[in-house]
Amino acid sequence: MEDLINTFEIGRVLIKLLLFIDKRPSSGEYVQEIRHHLKELDQELEVGQTYSLDVVDVCEQPYLVEHFRLITTPALVKFAPGQQQVISGSNILTQLDQWWPHWQREITALSDAAMVGKRFPITDSDGLQAEGELAHSVEVMKLSDEIFRLKQEKEDLEAQLQFKNRIVAMLAHDLRNPLTAASIAVETLELGYGEEITENRRSRSPKLTAQLQRHAKTQIRAMDRMISDILQTAKGAAADLQIQPQEISFNTLFAETLASMRNKFEAKSQAIDLDIPQDLPQVYVDAGQIQRVISNLLDNASKYTPEGGGLHVSALHRTTQKIQVCVKDTGPGIPTSKREAIFEDSVRLQRDESQDGYGLGLALCRRIVRAHYGQIWVESDPGEGSQFCFTLPVFRS
């Protein structure tokens, strides 16, 4: 504020002006034009300089912009003496010509009043008061902003702490099921590889052994997905999601993901109906990240579809720049009021209470899809299942 409050002169009442500009290249020329015009107006009076002008960059003094409630730049503010006044727009010079005589009469009247009242030396008391009020107002706004920022940080930290507490509470329960299943499968396999050839080992077919191995791998992958989801979400929504897109076939991407989860669907006797054209264009995506989206959506669909039920997966070339993929289940559906909330971190619906999961998968799906400049949404009616759809960019050579 020292630069703005530096024009008080004993024995003279001055018109105090602030010129607000931005960083446009033309701003420097405009400042010179205003200074020259003010000098010409002052010279006509032949009484010496009757004004002070300080230039304010709106980027460097946002609190002053807020104080004067400025909307556009450039803007010229007369803040003392008397009532504050703002002139802006493309015709500031014309407005200045109109108001200058009025402002001169104001300072003349103040000087005359001081002389009549025998106030010597004449002081710019109105200007000093206005400058003091301005400085005070700016400091108040700075303090208010700082208090607001600290309050937001406090609320964010509390929310993060609560979120981590919920994750720790769910971790023991949700990891226990796949860990127990994987342990049983591994222990069963170990029993068949002891030193003694038991009747149990002879009766175990290679098919059963392979099935146990696949089951153990499926459960380990499930745990790995849970841990990956937790670690990615713990970074926070503001963290950048690193993607490395490449040209790839969506059919290949989907087939690999589905193959890794086949045992999950077989365990619940769930059928998967596929409607994916073989002539889909190549997509430009991060293969690993998009496989996380597909596996999360397939995992959710299987989770909420009853045993013996069916899932439907479709894809279409929606526009020249996008393909659309949809995964539909036959579960309980999602209430209309909750359709947006399910994409937020750690949101669990009533239907989730008996299911494993943290409510993190869909939040990560949205972050990944958006990082690919796509969209993700859900279409659902209670009792009639849910369909999750997302779009991916087509590779353009």
C-alpha positions as CSV (number, residue, x, y, z in Angstrom):
1,M,0.0,0.0,0.0
2,E,3.0,2.3,0.3
3,D,2.9,2.9,-3.5
4,L,-0.7,3.8,-3.4
5,I,-0.5,6.1,-0.4
6,N,2.3,8.4,-1.3
7,T,0.8,11.6,-2.7
8,F,-0.2,13.6,0.4
9,E,1.1,17.1,0.2
10,I,0.8,19.7,3.0
11,G,-1.1,22.8,1.9
12,R,-3.0,21.1,-1.0
13,V,-6.0,18.9,-1.4
14,L,-5.5,16.5,-4.3
15,I,-7.8,14.4,-6.4
16,K,-6.7,10.8,-5.6
17,L,-6.9,8.5,-8.6
18,L,-6.2,4.8,-9.2
19,L,-5.9,3.4,-12.7
20,F,-6.6,-0.4,-12.9
21,I,-5.1,-2.3,-15.8
22,D,-4.3,-5.9,-16.8
23,K,-1.4,-7.4,-18.5
24,R,-2.5,-6.9,-22.1
25,P,0.3,-5.5,-24.3
26,S,-1.8,-2.4,-25.0
27,S,-2.1,-1.5,-21.3
28,G,1.3,0.3,-21.2
29,E,0.3,2.6,-24.0
30,Y,-3.1,3.3,-22.4
31,V,-1.4,4.3,-19.1
32,Q,0.8,6.8,-21.0
33,E,-2.3,8.1,-22.8
34,I,-4.2,8.7,-19.4
35,R,-1.1,10.4,-17.8
36,H,-0.8,12.7,-20.8
37,H,-4.5,13.6,-20.8
38,L,-4.5,14.3,-17.1
39,K,-1.5,16.5,-17.5
40,E,-3.2,18.5,-20.2
41,L,-6.3,18.9,-18.1
42,D,-4.3,20.2,-15.2
43,Q,-2.2,22.6,-17.2
44,E,-5.4,24.4,-18.3
45,L,-5.9,25.5,-14.6
46,E,-2.4,26.9,-14.2
47,V,-2.4,26.2,-10.4
48,G,0.1,23.3,-10.3
49,Q,-0.7,19.6,-10.1
50,T,-4.1,19.0,-8.5
51,Y,-4.2,15.2,-8.7
52,S,-2.2,12.0,-7.9
53,L,-2.4,8.9,-10.1
54,D,-1.3,5.4,-9.1
55,V,-1.4,2.5,-11.6
56,V,-2.7,-0.9,-10.2
57,D,-2.1,-4.2,-11.9
58,V,-5.3,-6.2,-11.2
59,C,-3.3,-9.5,-11.0
60,E,-1.1,-8.1,-8.3
61,Q,-3.7,-6.3,-6.3
62,P,-6.9,-8.5,-6.4
63,Y,-8.0,-7.2,-3.0
64,L,-8.3,-3.6,-4.4
65,V,-10.3,-4.9,-7.3
66,E,-12.7,-6.6,-4.9
67,H,-12.8,-3.5,-2.7
68,F,-14.0,-1.3,-5.6
69,R,-16.1,-4.1,-7.1
70,L,-14.6,-3.6,-10.5
71,I,-15.9,-5.7,-13.4
72,T,-13.8,-4.6,-16.4
73,T,-10.4,-3.0,-17.1
74,P,-9.1,-0.5,-17.7
75,A,-10.9,1.4,-14.9
76,L,-10.2,4.8,-13.3
77,V,-11.2,5.2,-9.7
78,K,-11.5,8.5,-7.9
79,F,-11.4,7.5,-4.3
80,A,-10.8,10.9,-2.6
81,P,-11.9,13.5,-1.8
82,G,-15.6,13.0,-1.3
83,Q,-17.6,10.1,-2.7
84,Q,-15.8,7.3,-4.6
85,Q,-16.4,7.2,-8.3
86,V,-15.5,4.6,-11.0
87,I,-15.3,5.3,-14.7
88,S,-14.6,2.4,-17.1
89,G,-15.2,1.2,-20.6
90,S,-13.8,2.3,-24.0
91,N,-14.5,6.0,-23.5
92,I,-12.7,6.8,-20.2
93,L,-11.1,9.9,-21.6
94,T,-14.4,11.3,-22.6
95,Q,-15.9,10.6,-19.2
96,L,-12.8,12.1,-17.6
97,D,-13.4,15.3,-19.5
98,Q,-17.0,15.4,-18.2
99,W,-16.1,14.8,-14.6
100,W,-12.9,16.8,-14.3
101,P,-14.5,20.2,-13.7
102,H,-16.8,18.7,-11.0
103,W,-13.8,17.1,-9.2
104,Q,-11.9,20.4,-9.4
105,R,-14.8,22.2,-7.8
106,E,-14.7,19.7,-5.0
107,I,-11.1,20.3,-4.1
108,T,-11.5,24.1,-4.4
109,A,-14.5,24.0,-2.0
110,L,-12.5,21.9,0.5
111,S,-9.5,24.3,0.2
112,D,-11.8,27.4,0.7
113,A,-13.5,25.8,3.7
114,A,-10.1,25.1,5.3
115,M,-9.0,28.7,4.7
116,V,-12.2,30.2,6.1
117,G,-11.9,27.9,9.1
118,K,-8.2,29.1,9.6
119,R,-7.0,25.6,9.4
120,F,-3.3,26.1,8.7
121,P,-1.5,24.4,7.2
122,I,-4.2,23.1,4.8
123,T,-4.1,19.3,5.0
124,D,-5.7,16.7,2.8
125,S,-7.7,15.2,5.6
126,D,-10.3,13.6,3.4
127,G,-7.6,12.0,1.3
128,L,-5.8,10.6,4.3
129,Q,-9.0,9.2,5.7
130,A,-9.9,7.6,2.4
131,E,-6.4,6.1,2.1
132,G,-6.6,4.8,5.7
133,E,-10.0,3.2,5.1
134,L,-8.8,1.7,1.9
135,A,-5.7,0.1,3.6
136,H,-7.9,-1.2,6.4
137,S,-10.4,-2.7,4.0
138,V,-7.7,-4.4,2.0
139,E,-6.2,-5.9,5.2
140,V,-9.6,-7.2,6.3
141,M,-10.2,-8.9,3.0
142,K,-6.7,-10.5,3.1
143,L,-7.4,-11.8,6.6
144,S,-10.9,-13.1,5.6
145,D,-9.4,-15.0,2.6
146,E,-6.7,-16.5,4.9
147,I,-9.3,-17.6,7.4
148,F,-11.4,-19.1,4.7
149,R,-8.3,-20.9,3.2
150,L,-7.3,-22.3,6.6
151,K,-10.9,-23.4,7.3
152,Q,-11.0,-25.3,3.9
153,E,-7.7,-27.0,4.7
154,K,-9.0,-28.0,8.1
155,E,-12.1,-29.5,6.5
156,D,-10.1,-31.3,3.8
157,L,-7.8,-32.8,6.4
158,E,-10.7,-34.0,8.5
159,A,-12.4,-35.5,5.5
160,Q,-9.1,-37.3,4.5
161,L,-8.7,-38.6,8.1
162,Q,-12.3,-39.9,8.2
163,F,-11.9,-41.5,4.8
164,K,-8.7,-43.3,5.8
165,N,-10.4,-44.5,9.0
166,R,-13.3,-46.0,6.9
167,I,-10.8,-47.7,4.6
168,V,-8.9,-49.3,7.5
169,A,-12.2,-50.5,9.0
170,M,-13.2,-52.1,5.8
171,L,-9.8,-53.5,4.8
172,A,-9.9,-56.3,7.4
173,H,-13.3,-57.5,6.2
174,D,-12.9,-57.1,2.4
175,L,-9.5,-58.7,2.1
176,R,-10.3,-61.6,4.4
177,N,-12.7,-63.3,1.9
178,P,-10.4,-63.5,-1.1
179,L,-7.4,-64.2,1.1
180,T,-9.1,-67.1,2.8
181,A,-10.3,-68.5,-0.5
182,A,-6.8,-68.3,-2.0
183,S,-5.2,-69.8,1.1
184,I,-7.6,-72.8,1.0
185,A,-6.8,-73.4,-2.7
186,V,-3.1,-73.3,-2.1
187,E,-3.3,-75.5,1.0
188,T,-5.4,-78.0,-1.0
189,L,-2.7,-78.1,-3.7
190,E,0.1,-78.5,-1.1
191,L,-1.6,-81.6,0.3
192,G,-1.3,-83.3,-3.1
193,Y,2.4,-82.6,-3.3
194,G,3.6,-84.3,-0.1
195,E,6.2,-87.0,0.0
196,E,3.7,-89.8,0.3
197,I,1.4,-90.6,-2.6
198,T,-1.9,-90.8,-0.8
199,E,-5.2,-92.0,-2.2
200,N,-6.3,-88.4,-2.0
201,R,-3.6,-87.4,-4.4
202,R,-4.3,-90.3,-6.9
203,S,-8.0,-89.4,-7.0
204,R,-7.3,-85.7,-7.7
205,S,-7.5,-85.1,-11.5
206,P,-5.3,-82.7,-13.4
207,K,-8.5,-80.8,-14.2
208,L,-9.2,-80.2,-10.5
209,T,-5.6,-79.1,-9.9
210,A,-5.8,-76.6,-12.7
211,Q,-9.1,-75.3,-11.4
212,L,-7.6,-74.8,-7.9
213,Q,-4.7,-72.9,-9.4
214,R,-7.0,-70.7,-11.4
215,H,-9.1,-70.0,-8.4
216,A,-6.1,-69.0,-6.3
217,K,-4.8,-66.7,-9.0
218,T,-8.3,-65.1,-9.4
219,Q,-8.4,-64.3,-5.7
220,I,-4.9,-62.9,-5.7
221,R,-5.8,-60.7,-8.6
222,A,-8.9,-59.5,-6.7
223,M,-6.8,-58.5,-3.7
224,D,-4.3,-56.8,-6.0
225,R,-7.1,-54.7,-7.6
226,M,-8.4,-53.7,-4.1
227,I,-4.9,-52.6,-3.0
228,S,-4.3,-50.7,-6.3
229,D,-7.6,-48.9,-5.9
230,I,-6.8,-47.9,-2.4
231,L,-3.3,-46.6,-3.3
232,Q,-4.6,-44.7,-6.3
233,T,-7.5,-43.1,-4.4
234,A,-5.2,-42.2,-1.5
235,K,-3.4,-39.9,-3.8
236,G,-6.5,-37.7,-3.8
237,A,-8.7,-36.4,-6.6
238,A,-6.3,-33.5,-7.3
239,A,-3.4,-35.8,-8.1
240,D,-2.6,-36.1,-11.8
241,L,-3.4,-39.5,-13.3
242,Q,-0.5,-40.5,-15.5
243,I,-1.6,-42.2,-18.8
244,Q,0.4,-43.4,-21.7
245,P,-2.0,-43.9,-24.6
246,Q,-1.2,-46.0,-27.6
247,E,-3.1,-47.4,-30.6
248,I,-4.7,-50.7,-29.6
249,S,-7.7,-52.9,-30.5
250,F,-10.5,-52.7,-28.0
251,N,-11.6,-56.2,-28.8
252,T,-8.2,-57.5,-27.8
253,L,-8.2,-55.4,-24.7
254,F,-11.6,-56.6,-23.6
255,A,-10.8,-60.3,-24.4
256,E,-7.7,-60.2,-22.2
257,T,-9.6,-58.6,-19.3
258,L,-12.5,-61.0,-19.6
259,A,-10.2,-64.1,-19.7
260,S,-8.6,-63.0,-16.5
261,M,-12.0,-62.9,-14.8
262,R,-13.6,-65.9,-16.3
263,N,-13.4,-68.0,-13.2
264,K,-15.4,-65.4,-11.2
265,F,-18.4,-65.7,-13.6
266,E,-18.1,-69.4,-13.7
267,A,-18.2,-69.6,-9.9
268,K,-21.6,-67.9,-9.9
269,S,-22.8,-69.7,-13.1
270,Q,-23.3,-66.3,-14.8
271,A,-23.6,-66.0,-18.5
272,I,-22.1,-63.1,-20.4
273,D,-23.8,-61.9,-23.6
274,L,-21.4,-60.0,-25.9
275,D,-22.4,-57.6,-28.6
276,I,-19.0,-56.2,-29.7
277,P,-18.5,-55.7,-33.4
278,Q,-15.2,-57.1,-34.8
279,D,-14.8,-54.1,-37.1
280,L,-14.5,-51.5,-34.2
281,P,-11.9,-48.9,-35.0
282,Q,-8.6,-48.9,-33.0
283,V,-8.7,-46.9,-29.8
284,Y,-6.0,-44.5,-28.5
285,V,-5.8,-45.4,-24.8
286,D,-3.6,-46.5,-21.9
287,A,-4.2,-50.2,-22.0
288,G,-3.5,-50.9,-18.4
289,Q,-5.8,-48.1,-17.1
290,I,-8.7,-49.0,-19.4
291,Q,-8.4,-52.7,-18.3
292,R,-8.9,-51.4,-14.8
293,V,-12.1,-49.7,-15.9
294,I,-13.3,-52.8,-17.7
295,S,-12.4,-55.1,-14.8
296,N,-14.1,-52.8,-12.2
297,L,-17.3,-52.6,-14.2
298,L,-17.4,-56.3,-14.9
299,D,-16.6,-57.0,-11.2
300,N,-19.5,-54.8,-10.1
301,A,-21.8,-56.4,-12.6
302,S,-21.0,-59.8,-11.4
303,K,-21.2,-58.8,-7.8
304,Y,-24.8,-57.5,-8.1
305,T,-26.1,-60.1,-10.6
306,P,-27.6,-63.1,-8.8
307,E,-26.2,-66.6,-9.3
308,G,-27.3,-68.0,-12.6
309,G,-28.1,-64.5,-13.9
310,G,-26.7,-62.8,-17.0
311,L,-24.6,-59.9,-17.9
312,H,-24.6,-58.0,-21.2
313,V,-21.6,-56.1,-22.7
314,S,-21.9,-54.1,-25.8
315,A,-19.8,-51.7,-27.8
316,L,-20.5,-49.4,-30.8
317,H,-18.8,-46.9,-33.0
318,R,-20.7,-43.9,-31.6
319,T,-19.1,-41.1,-33.6
320,T,-16.0,-40.6,-35.8
321,Q,-14.0,-39.8,-32.7
322,K,-15.5,-42.1,-30.0
323,I,-16.6,-45.6,-29.3
324,Q,-19.1,-46.4,-26.5
325,V,-18.9,-49.4,-24.2
326,C,-21.7,-50.5,-21.9
327,V,-21.8,-53.2,-19.2
328,K,-25.3,-54.2,-17.9
329,D,-26.2,-56.3,-14.9
330,T,-29.4,-57.7,-13.6
331,G,-29.0,-56.6,-10.0
332,P,-31.2,-54.4,-7.7
333,G,-30.6,-51.1,-9.6
334,I,-29.6,-47.7,-8.3
335,P,-32.0,-45.0,-7.0
336,T,-32.1,-41.9,-9.2
337,S,-30.9,-39.6,-6.4
338,K,-27.7,-41.7,-6.0
339,R,-26.6,-42.0,-9.6
340,E,-24.0,-39.2,-9.5
341,A,-22.9,-39.9,-5.9
342,I,-21.7,-43.4,-6.8
343,F,-18.9,-41.9,-8.7
344,E,-17.5,-40.2,-5.7
345,D,-14.8,-41.7,-3.4
346,S,-16.0,-44.1,-0.7
347,V,-19.7,-43.9,-1.5
348,R,-21.5,-47.1,-0.6
349,L,-25.2,-47.7,-1.2
350,Q,-27.6,-49.8,0.7
351,R,-27.1,-52.6,-1.9
352,D,-23.4,-52.6,-1.0
353,E,-23.8,-53.5,2.6
354,S,-23.5,-57.2,2.1
355,Q,-20.8,-56.9,-0.6
356,D,-17.0,-56.5,-0.6
357,G,-15.5,-53.3,-1.8
358,Y,-14.7,-49.8,-0.7
359,G,-16.8,-47.7,-3.1
360,L,-13.6,-46.7,-4.8
361,G,-13.8,-48.5,-8.1
362,L,-16.3,-46.2,-9.8
363,A,-14.5,-43.1,-8.6
364,L,-11.3,-44.4,-10.2
365,C,-13.2,-45.4,-13.4
366,R,-14.4,-41.8,-13.8
367,R,-10.9,-40.4,-13.2
368,I,-9.4,-42.8,-15.8
369,V,-12.1,-42.2,-18.4
370,R,-11.9,-38.4,-18.0
371,A,-8.2,-38.5,-18.4
372,H,-8.9,-40.0,-21.8
373,Y,-11.3,-37.1,-22.5
374,G,-14.2,-39.5,-22.3
375,Q,-17.5,-39.7,-20.3
376,I,-18.9,-42.3,-17.9
377,W,-22.5,-42.6,-16.7
378,V,-25.0,-45.0,-15.4
379,E,-28.6,-45.8,-16.6
380,S,-30.6,-47.7,-13.9
381,D,-34.1,-48.3,-12.5
382,P,-34.6,-49.8,-9.1
383,G,-35.2,-53.5,-9.4
384,E,-34.3,-53.7,-13.1
385,G,-30.5,-53.7,-13.0
386,S,-27.9,-51.1,-14.0
387,Q,-26.0,-50.3,-17.2
388,F,-22.7,-48.4,-17.0
389,C,-21.5,-46.8,-20.2
390,F,-18.3,-45.0,-21.0
391,T,-16.6,-43.5,-24.1
392,L,-13.1,-43.9,-25.5
393,P,-11.2,-41.9,-28.1
394,V,-10.7,-43.5,-31.6
395,F,-7.2,-43.6,-32.9
396,R,-6.8,-41.1,-35.7
397,S,-3.8,-41.7,-38.0
